Amino acid sequence: GTSLRGPAVLLTALLFLAAPHLDAMIGNWAQRGSESPDISILAAAGRQTARFTVVAIMIAMLGTLWATPLAAGFGIDLREVAKGASGVALIMLVAAFLWNVVGTATARALRAELPAVGDDEMLGAPRSRLGTLVPLISGIGKSSILALALLSILVSIGINVWPLIAGLSVFGLAIGFGSQTLVKDLVSGLFFLIDDAFRFGEYIETSGAKGTVEKISVRSVSLRHQRGALATIPYGEIGKIQNFSRDWMIEKLTFRVAFNTDVEKVRKIFKKIGQDISANPELAGDLLEPFKSQGIAEVEDGTLVIRAKFKAKAGRNFMIRRAVLLAVHQAFRENGIQAVPKPLTSNPGAA
């Protein structure tokens, strides 16, 4: 039945007005620390934890302003409440600092893997093994920190957590025995990651799907098909993996020309095309072996089948392939070489 205290109302209003501005200032300060390579990971995490600390202090001030008279009216011992709240706040502060340490270390590791901003072609390039494993390790680390913090808070407020831990252990054991597929997925995924079978951004083909690795979780991998479809495959169902983005690839091309074509002339044309592409600064960095002719592969129905090849970095062969096909098309037209379409059937006289 008492009226609101004027100083408490005034101080509460000031806190709510100052909180957004103070949080924005500390947020910008923490962001600069996270992006600066001159500041250590622990210092950057400390800056980010400062935001949490300011919020905790404001909540404590509001609690002191409004909970003190309420507790006095109900006869609650504020010293015990303050002691328990201090323990919980300390645990949350330590957990927030460890969370930010993991987050800062992860962000810096991934920033080192990503190319410079503005290079659109390289943004989808495959990551290294470290860039693939870091997000997964980060998720496991943050989950462990959160679980330990919750258990520590329960212990600090006087709750016996051992029955809860025992119950979770029994529940986990039951899942392990009852869900053999889940265990198979987890174990298979562990060995795939240890073997470095695939990474983020790489193009792979499994027994059931193919596409670019877009997400790697504890249980499954997500592949984005070139047409846009996203396939999520449990590790236990992957089977054999073909990785098209690792190290290098040999691209083989087949050309069908008329039987009276001068094969030596074609060889020289292909050699000239290979030299031109090797001199192209946009393609030379991805070309490992120049485009060259392999001669006559076979003769079909009065048609010469000539094969050629080049060796390029994995995932970068498509641009070179387009340049080669365009150059061959132009060279055939300029030199009067007639390309022959492949027949629909190998036995035209069949009914």
C-alpha positions in Angstrom: 0.0 0.0 0.0 3.0 2.3 -0.1 3.8 4.6 -3.0 6.6 4.1 -5.4 9.9 5.6 -4.4 10.9 8.6 -6.5 14.7 8.0 -6.6 14.1 4.3 -7.6 11.8 5.3 -10.4 14.2 8.0 -11.6 17.3 5.7 -11.5 15.4 2.9 -13.3 14.4 5.3 -16.1 18.0 6.5 -16.4 19.2 2.9 -16.6 16.8 2.0 -19.4 17.8 5.1 -21.3 21.5 4.6 -20.9 21.6 0.8 -21.5 21.2 0.8 -25.3 23.9 3.5 -25.8 26.3 1.9 -23.4 25.7 -1.6 -25.0 26.3 -0.1 -28.5 29.6 1.5 -27.4 30.9 -1.7 -25.7 29.7 -3.7 -28.7 31.7 -1.6 -31.2 34.7 -1.8 -28.9 34.4 -5.6 -28.7 34.0 -5.9 -32.5 37.2 -3.9 -33.1 39.0 -6.2 -30.7 37.7 -9.3 -32.4 38.7 -8.1 -35.9 42.1 -6.8 -34.9 45.0 -9.3 -35.2 47.1 -7.3 -32.7 44.7 -8.2 -29.9 45.0 -11.6 -28.3 42.1 -14.0 -28.3 41.7 -13.8 -24.5 41.7 -10.0 -24.6 39.1 -10.0 -27.4 36.9 -12.5 -25.5 37.2 -10.2 -22.4 35.9 -7.3 -24.4 32.9 -9.3 -25.6 32.3 -10.6 -22.0 32.2 -7.0 -20.9 28.8 -6.6 -22.6 27.4 -9.5 -20.5 29.0 -8.0 -17.4 27.3 -4.6 -17.9 23.9 -6.3 -18.4 24.4 -8.3 -15.2 25.3 -5.2 -13.3 22.2 -3.4 -14.5 20.0 -6.4 -13.6 21.6 -6.4 -10.1 21.0 -2.7 -9.7 17.3 -3.1 -10.7 17.0 -6.0 -8.3 18.5 -4.0 -5.5 16.2 -1.1 -6.2 12.9 -3.1 -6.4 13.5 -6.4 -4.7 14.9 -5.0 -1.5 11.7 -3.5 -0.2 9.7 -6.5 -1.5 12.0 -8.9 0.3 11.8 -6.9 3.5 8.0 -7.0 3.4 8.0 -10.8 3.0 10.7 -11.3 5.6 13.2 -12.8 3.2 16.9 -12.8 4.1 18.5 -10.8 1.4 22.0 -11.9 2.4 21.3 -15.5 1.4 19.7 -14.4 -1.8 22.6 -12.1 -2.6 25.1 -14.9 -1.9 23.3 -17.4 -4.2 22.8 -14.7 -6.9 26.5 -13.8 -6.7 27.5 -17.5 -7.2 25.2 -17.9 -10.2 26.4 -14.6 -11.7 30.1 -15.7 -11.3 29.4 -19.0 -13.0 27.6 -17.3 -15.8 30.4 -14.8 -16.2 33.0 -17.5 -16.5 30.8 -19.5 -18.9 30.3 -16.4 -21.0 34.1 -15.7 -21.1 34.8 -19.3 -22.2 32.0 -19.1 -24.8 33.5 -15.9 -26.2 37.0 -17.5 -26.2 35.7 -20.4 -28.4 33.7 -18.0 -30.6 36.6 -15.6 -31.1 39.1 -18.4 -31.9 36.6 -19.9 -34.4 36.0 -16.6 -36.1 39.7 -15.8 -36.5 40.4 -19.3 -37.8 37.6 -19.1 -40.4 38.6 -15.5 -41.3 42.0 -16.8 -42.2 40.5 -19.4 -44.4 38.2 -17.1 -46.3 39.4 -15.0 -49.3 39.4 -11.2 -49.5 36.0 -9.6 -49.7 34.8 -9.0 -53.3 36.3 -12.1 -54.8 33.0 -13.8 -55.7 34.6 -16.7 -57.4 36.8 -17.6 -54.4 34.0 -17.3 -51.8 32.7 -20.8 -52.8 36.2 -22.3 -53.0 36.8 -25.4 -50.9 38.2 -24.8 -47.4 41.2 -26.4 -45.8 40.9 -29.3 -43.3 41.2 -26.8 -40.4 38.4 -24.7 -41.9 36.2 -27.7 -42.1 36.7 -29.1 -38.6 36.8 -25.7 -36.7 33.0 -25.1 -36.9 32.2 -28.6 -35.7 34.7 -28.4 -32.8 33.3 -25.0 -31.9 29.7 -26.3 -31.7 30.8 -29.2 -29.5 32.9 -26.9 -27.3 30.0 -24.4 -26.8 27.5 -27.2 -26.1 29.9 -28.6 -23.4 30.4 -25.1 -21.8 26.6 -24.6 -21.7 26.0 -28.0 -20.2 28.7 -27.6 -17.5 27.4 -24.1 -16.7 23.8 -25.3 -16.2 25.0 -28.1 -13.9 27.2 -25.8 -11.9 24.3 -23.3 -11.4 22.1 -26.1 -10.2 24.8 -27.2 -7.7 25.4 -23.6 -6.5 21.7 -23.2 -5.6 21.6 -26.4 -3.7 20.1 -28.9 -6.1 21.5 -32.4 -6.2 22.4 -33.1 -9.8 23.8 -36.6 -9.4 20.3 -38.3 -9.9 19.9 -36.1 -13.0 23.4 -37.1 -14.3 22.7 -40.8 -13.6 19.3 -40.6 -15.4 20.9 -38.9 -18.4 23.6 -41.6 -18.4 21.0 -44.4 -18.4 19.0 -42.6 -21.1 22.1 -42.2 -23.2 23.0 -45.9 -22.7 19.5 -46.9 -23.8 19.8 -44.7 -26.9 23.1 -46.3 -27.7 21.7 -49.8 -27.5 18.4 -49.0 -29.2 19.6 -46.7 -31.9 22.2 -48.6 -33.8 21.7 -46.4 -36.9 22.5 -43.3 -34.8 25.7 -44.9 -33.4 26.7 -46.0 -36.9 26.2 -42.4 -38.3 28.3 -40.9 -35.5 31.1 -43.4 -35.8 31.2 -43.2 -39.6 31.2 -39.4 -39.5 34.1 -39.5 -37.1 36.2 -41.7 -39.4 35.2 -39.7 -42.5 36.5 -36.5 -40.8 39.7 -38.3 -39.6 40.4 -39.5 -43.1 39.8 -36.0 -44.5 37.4 -37.4 -47.1 35.7 -34.1 -47.8 35.7 -30.5 -46.7 33.4 -27.4 -46.9 33.0 -26.2 -50.5 34.2 -29.4 -52.2 32.1 -31.2 -54.8 31.6 -34.8 -54.0 29.5 -37.7 -55.2 28.2 -40.4 -52.8 26.1 -43.5 -53.5 22.9 -41.5 -53.2 23.6 -37.9 -54.1 26.2 -35.5 -55.4 26.8 -31.8 -54.9 28.9 -29.2 -53.0 29.4 -29.7 -49.3 27.4 -27.0 -47.7 27.0 -28.2 -44.1 28.8 -30.7 -41.9 27.1 -31.8 -38.6 27.8 -34.5 -36.1 25.4 -36.9 -37.8 25.1 -35.9 -41.4 26.5 -33.9 -44.3 24.4 -31.6 -46.6 25.2 -31.5 -50.3 24.0 -28.7 -52.6 23.3 -29.9 -56.1 24.2 -27.6 -59.0 20.5 -27.2 -59.8 19.9 -26.0 -56.2 18.5 -29.1 -54.5 19.9 -29.7 -51.0 20.4 -33.3 -49.9 21.1 -34.3 -46.3 22.8 -37.7 -46.0 23.6 -39.5 -42.8 27.2 -40.6 -42.6 26.2 -44.3 -42.3 24.5 -44.1 -45.7 27.2 -42.4 -47.6 29.2 -45.4 -48.7 31.8 -44.7 -51.4 32.8 -41.0 -51.9 34.2 -39.5 -55.0 35.8 -36.1 -54.4 36.1 -34.0 -57.5 37.7 -31.0 -55.8 40.9 -32.5 -54.4 44.3 -31.7 -55.9 44.0 -32.1 -59.7 41.8 -33.4 -62.5 42.6 -34.6 -66.1 39.9 -33.4 -68.6 39.6 -35.6 -71.7 37.8 -34.3 -74.8 36.7 -36.2 -77.8 36.3 -34.8 -81.3 34.7 -36.6 -84.3 36.0 -35.4 -87.7 35.8 -36.5 -91.3 37.9 -39.5 -92.4 40.0 -37.4 -94.9 41.1 -34.9 -92.2 44.8 -34.2 -91.9 45.5 -35.6 -88.4 48.9 -33.8 -88.2 47.2 -30.5 -88.9 44.8 -31.2 -86.1 47.7 -32.0 -83.8 49.3 -28.6 -84.6 46.1 -26.8 -84.1 45.6 -28.3 -80.7 49.2 -27.5 -79.8 48.7 -23.9 -80.7 45.5 -23.8 -78.7 47.4 -25.2 -75.7 50.1 -22.6 -76.0 47.5 -19.8 -76.3 45.7 -21.0 -73.1 48.9 -21.4 -71.2 49.7 -17.7 -72.1 46.3 -16.5 -70.9 46.9 -15.0 -67.4 43.4 -15.7 -66.3 43.7 -19.5 -67.0 47.5 -20.2 -66.7 47.4 -20.3 -62.9 44.9 -23.2 -62.9 46.5 -25.1 -65.8 48.9 -27.8 -64.7 49.5 -29.5 -68.1 48.7 -27.8 -71.4 46.0 -28.9 -73.8 47.4 -31.4 -76.4 46.2 -34.0 -78.8 46.3 -37.8 -78.1 45.9 -38.7 -81.7 43.3 -41.0 -83.3 41.5 -43.0 -80.6 39.4 -45.1 -83.0 37.6 -45.1 -86.4 33.8 -45.4 -86.4 31.7 -45.6 -89.6 34.3 -43.7 -91.7 34.8 -41.1 -88.9 38.0 -40.3 -87.1 37.7 -40.0 -83.3 40.4 -37.8 -82.0 41.0 -37.3 -78.3 42.8 -34.5 -76.5 43.4 -33.7 -72.8 44.7 -31.2 -70.3 45.4 -31.3 -66.6 44.1 -28.6 -64.2 43.5 -27.8 -60.6 40.4 -29.6 -59.3 37.3 -27.5 -59.5 39.0 -25.0 -61.9 38.9 -27.2 -65.0 35.5 -26.0 -66.2 36.7 -22.5 -67.2 39.6 -24.0 -69.1 37.3 -26.6 -70.8 35.0 -23.8 -72.1 38.0 -21.9 -73.4 39.3 -25.0 -75.1 36.0 -25.9 -76.8 35.6 -22.3 -78.0 39.1 -22.2 -79.5 38.7 -25.6 -81.2 35.4 -24.5 -82.7 36.9 -21.4 -84.1 40.0 -23.2 -85.3 38.0 -25.9 -87.1 36.0 -23.2 -88.9 39.1 -21.2 -89.9 40.9 -24.3 -91.2 38.0 -26.0 -92.9 38.0 -29.1 -90.7 34.6 -30.8 -90.8 33.2 -32.1 -87.5 30.9 -35.2 -87.8 28.0 -35.8 -85.5 27.8 -39.0 -83.6 25.3 -41.4 -85.2 22.2 -42.3 -83.3 22.9 -46.1 -83.7 26.0 -48.1 -84.5 23.9 -50.3 -86.8 21.9 -48.1 -89.3 20.6 -51.2 -91.1 18.9 -52.7 -88.1 15.2 -52.7 -88.1 
